[in-house]
Amino acid sequence: MSKLQELIRELCPNGVVYKKLGDIAIIKNGRDYKHLGRGNIPVYGSGGIMSYVDAYVYEKPTVLIPRKGSLGNVFYVDTPFWNVDTIFYTIIDTSNVLPKFLYYVLLKEQLEKLNTAGGVPSLTQTVLNKILIPVPPPEVQEEIVKILDHFTDLAAELQVELQARKEQYEYYRNKLLTFAKIGAQSVTWMRMCDLFDMRNGYTPSKTNVEYWENGTVPWFRMEDIRQNGRILSDSIQHITSSAVKGGRLFPANSFIIATTATIGEHALIIADSLANQRFTNLQVRKSLIDKVNIKFLYYYMYIVGAWCKNNTNVSGFASVDMKKFKKLLIPIPSISKQQRIVAILDKFEVLVNDLSQGLPAEVAAVQEQYEYYRNKLLSFSRADMSA
């Protein structure tokens, strides 16, 4: 940082010139790629790489700016590429700004805040061309890029390690939860319908306002559940108790699993709640509650979820074959063995999914540092052009 401070004091002590994006870069539209052959040239849309083709539209370093869709997905590309009409590319005047520097500046701008549409998020060239870009001397730009690259490289390394740990976790989870069905005296096999009481979720009437105002009962949708089997508590909608049919809630320490739409997604419910009709609720029968460890069943739901994806009926809308689902056999080893398996998998769970510790915490900390320094390093006092 001291080198950067010295460069700023030496080269731009009175502030930095700001220029409109339209004055330092030409924004170009994307085009369809379906007429092209298969190759190794990436095709970019606003969501990232879509395909690979045998031709490119531009080969110099550039910044890709979403036109429609995921407006926060700004990309720096320094190899040949093709882009579709949901994302712009830029021809950058490198006598003014380094492409990588412009990339970091546009990330800082949070382009999603410039959305001009009421439906699908959109940006126009008119709006983008007016964005003010700081243009410090090249030496300052180079040093800032060097610093920010360090943080992004470190974050990328941690992500690679985290992905490797997740794959290791999945391997051991599958291994620990695989039991012999024949001759395994320590394991009892039970059908889903014998182990669980099952109920479908539902959506209360949206037109009945009193169901949705000042609600206290969590009501889960597809987007509230993610692949790590966790519920995103900050996104949950709530309904009133009057919206609960017959007063019957999905009880705490039961499961919800998606049997249509995002098939296989599941979560352990820790409070009385409800879910929409895409979910099936699984409550351990009272007579069996002493024979199972709920956390063991939570981990086994990953196996069940994978089974669900491979056992669907497709009739306009894919859904799990519920007749087979109810007959699916679940292994119930001794309580002591269940506890040992849970203890092992809990350690992996913390390592790969717990945001307060383990690798996810490291990734989050580096990302937070990166964003802090990016915002700090790219905030300049403006030069007085009238002086």
N, C-alpha and C positions, 0 to 999 in steps of 0.2 A: 504493500500500500504506500510505503514511503516514496518509492520510485514514482508512482503515479502522482502523488502530491507535489513532488519536485517538478515533474513535467508540466503540471497545471500552473504552478507558480511561474515557471519559466516561459511557457508558450502561450498561455491564455490567462494572465493574471487579472484581466479586466472583464472576464466572462466569456461566454461561448456564443457564437452566432447560431441562430435557429433558422431553418429553412423548411418550407412546405415540402411534404413528401413528393408532390407532383413536380417540384423543381429539381429533385435529385434522382428521381427514378420514373420510368415509364411503366405503367401498370398494363399488363396484357391479359386478355381473356384466354380461357382454356377451350379445348375442342374435344369432340367425341373421338374415341380411339378404336371403336369396334371394326373399322375397316382395315386396321393394321394387323400384321402377323404376330405370332408369339415370339418373344425374344427375352433379353435381359435388361431392357430399359424400363424403369419403374414408371407406373402411371399413378399420379397423385390426384386425389379428390380432397374435400375438406376433412374427411375422416382419416386420411393417410394414404398409404399405398394400396391401390385397388387391384392391380394386375401388372403384367410385364409384357412389353411389346418390342418390335424390331426397329422402331424409329424414335427419334426424339424431336421435341419442338424447340429446345434450348439446351445449351451445353455449358454455359458459364455460371459462376457462382450467383445465386439468386435467393430471394426470399419469397416463399409462396404464402399468399394471404387469402384466407377463405372468403368466398363471395356469398356462400349460402350454407347453412347448417352449423357445424361446430366452429364458431367464429374465433374461439381461443386457440385453435390449432394452427399456429404459425410455424412454418418449416424453413430451415436453412438447407439448401441443396447445392452441392458443388460438383455434381456429376450430371451427365446427360439425363433428361427426363421428359416425360409427356404429362400434361395436366388437362383435366376435364373442366367443364364450365362451372363447377361449383367452387373453383379456386383460381385465383389470379397468380401469374408470375410477374416478376419485376426485372426490367433491364436497368441496372443500377449505374449511375455515374460515379465510377470509382475514384474520380479526381476529387469528389466531395466526401464520399463516405465508403467505408469498408462494408461489404455485404454482411459479414458476420456481426459487425457492430450494429448495422441497421436491424438485423434479426433480433438482437437483444433489446434494442429500443422499442420495437414493435411488440415484443412480449410484455414489456413493462407497461405499454399503453393499454393493455387489456381490451382488445378490440371488440369483444362481445358487448361492451358498454355502449358501442356506437351503433348497435342494431337499429335498422331503419324500418323493419317490418313488424306487423302485428302477429303474423303466423309463423312461418319458418324463418328463423333468424337470418338476416341478410345485410350485406354491406354493398355500397356503391362506390364506383371510382371517384365520384364527386366528393363523397364524404372522406374517403381515404386520402385523396390528393391534398386535403386541407390540414392533415395532421402535421404538427410542427415537430421537426426532428433536430436535435442538437447536433451541430457539426463542429466538434473540437478538432484540433490539428491531428493529422494521421498518427503521430507518435502516441498521443493520448488514447486514440481509438484502439490502437494495437495493444496497449497495456491493459486497457479495460477488458478487451476480448480475452487476453491471456488469463486474467484473474477469473473471469466468469467461466471460461472453458475448464479451469481447474475444478470448479464446483460441479459443473455438469458431468465431467469425466468421473469424478468421485461418486456422484449419484448413480451414474450408469454402471460402475463397477459393483456398487452395493446392490443394484437391481438384479444384476447377473447372479450374484451370490444368493440373493433372496430367492430367485427363481429356482436355482439349484437345490436350495433347502426345501422349497415347496415340493419339488419332484421327489426328493428323498423322503419327505414326510408322507406323501401320497403312497410311495412304494411300501414303506413300513406299515402304514395304516391298512393297506390292502392285505399285506402279509399277515399282520396280527389278527385281522378280522376274517381270515379264511380258515374254515374248519372242515374236517372230514365229515361227510354225512353218514358214512357207514362205519360201524365199529368204534365210534368215539363215545365211550360210555360216560365221559365227563360233560358231554354236550347234549342238551335237549333241543330238539327242533320243533318250533311252533309256527303254525300258519299265522299270517298277519291278522286275519279275522278272529283268531282265538286269543291272540296276544293283546290286541287293541280294540277298543270301541272306536268306530269310525263315523265321522260326520262331515258333510260338505259345508264349505263356507258360503256366504251370500253377501250381496250388496244391498244395503238399505236404500229405500227410495230417495233418489237425489232431489226430487221435487218437494219432499217433505222437509222443509227447512229446519224444523225443530229437532230432526234426527242429527243434524250436523253442527248446530251452534252450541258452543260451550260443552262439547262432549268430553267425557273422561275415559271412555272405553277405547283402547287401541284397536284400530281396524287396519289390517295389513293388505297391501296391494303387491303386485309383481315386483315393482321397483323398490320395495322395501327390503327385499331379500337379495343377498349376494352369494357368490360361490363359496365363501368360507363359512356358510351356514349361520351367518350372523344377521341380526336385524339392525337396520340403520335408524336408530331412535330419533334422529333429528328430522326425519322425513315422514314420520308416521302420522296419519290422519286419525282423528278421534270421533266417536259417535256417542250419542246419549244412551242411557240404559233403556229408554223407551223404544230404541231402534232394534233391540235384541229380541228376536222371535222367541216367545215362550220363556223369556228370561234366561235362556241357556247360553252360557259363554263357553268358549274353549278354555279349559282350566290351565292354570300354571303347571309347569312340568309335563306338558304334553307337546306334541309336535305338529307343525304344519308342513305339508309337502305339496309342491305344485304338481298336479296331475294333468294339467293342460297348460298351454302357452309356454312358460319357461320351465318345462318339465324337469323334475328332479331337484329343483331348488328347495331347500328345506331350512327350518330353524327350530330351535328349542324355545318354547314360550315360557317366560319367567313370570308372567302376570296374566290374570284372567283377561281374555281378549277375544277378538273375532278376526276373520280374514275373508277376502272376497271368494267368489264361487270357483276360482281357478285352483283353490287349495283344498286339500283334504286334511282334516284334523285327526290325529292319532293319539288316543289317551289309553295308557296302560290300564288293563282291567284291574279293578280293586283287589281281586283274589290273587293277582300275580305281582302286585307292587313290591312285595318283600323278596321276590326272586330275581329282580333286575336292578341294575344300576342305570339310572336315567342317562348319565353321561355316556355309558357304554352304548346305549341305544342311539344317542345323538351321533356318535361316531359311526355307528353301523348305518345310519341314514345316508351316508355317502355311498355305501354299497347299494342301498335301496334306490337312491337317486339314479345311479348308473344303470341299474336294472330297468327303471322306469323309461329311460331314454331309448332302450332297446326293445321295449314291449308296448307299442302304441297302436291304436286304431286310427286310421286316417280317413275321415269322412268330412272333407271340407276344412276341418280343424283338428289337428293332431291332439290326441288325448291318450292317457294310459289305459290299457286294457284292464278294467277294474275287476273283472272276474278272475284273471290271473293274479292281479295285485293282491286280492284278498287271500289267495291260496299260497302266496310267496312264503317260503320257509325262512324263519329267522332263528339263528343259533343262540341258545341261552346256556353259556358255560356256567360253572360255579361262580358264586358271588365273588370269591377271592380272586379268581382268574379275571373276572370282569374288572375288578378294582386294579389289578396289576396292569391290564391293557390300558385302562384310563390314565393311570399314572404316567405311563410311557408317552401316550399320545398327547397328554396335556402339556408335556415339555416341548414337543414339536409344535403344538398349537401356539404356545407363547412365543416361540422362536420365529415363526413365520407369519403370525396373524395379529399378535398383541401390539397395539399401537403405543402402549406405554413402556414397552421394553423389547429386547430382542432386535432383530434386523429391521423390522418395520419402523421402530423408534429411531434407529440410526438413519434410515432413509428419510424419514420425516424431518429429522434435525438438520441433515445436509440440505434438503430442499428449502427449509426455512432460512438457513444461512444464505443460500444462493439468492433467494428472493429479496432478502434484506440488503445484501450487497449490490444486487442488480439495481434495485430502486435507489440506493444511496449513490452508487457510482455513476448512474445515468441522470442524476439530477444536478444540473449546472445553473449557476447564475447567468443571466442573459446579458450579452455584451450590449452596451449602449451604442447603437449604430449612428446616433446623431453627433457623437463626440468627434 
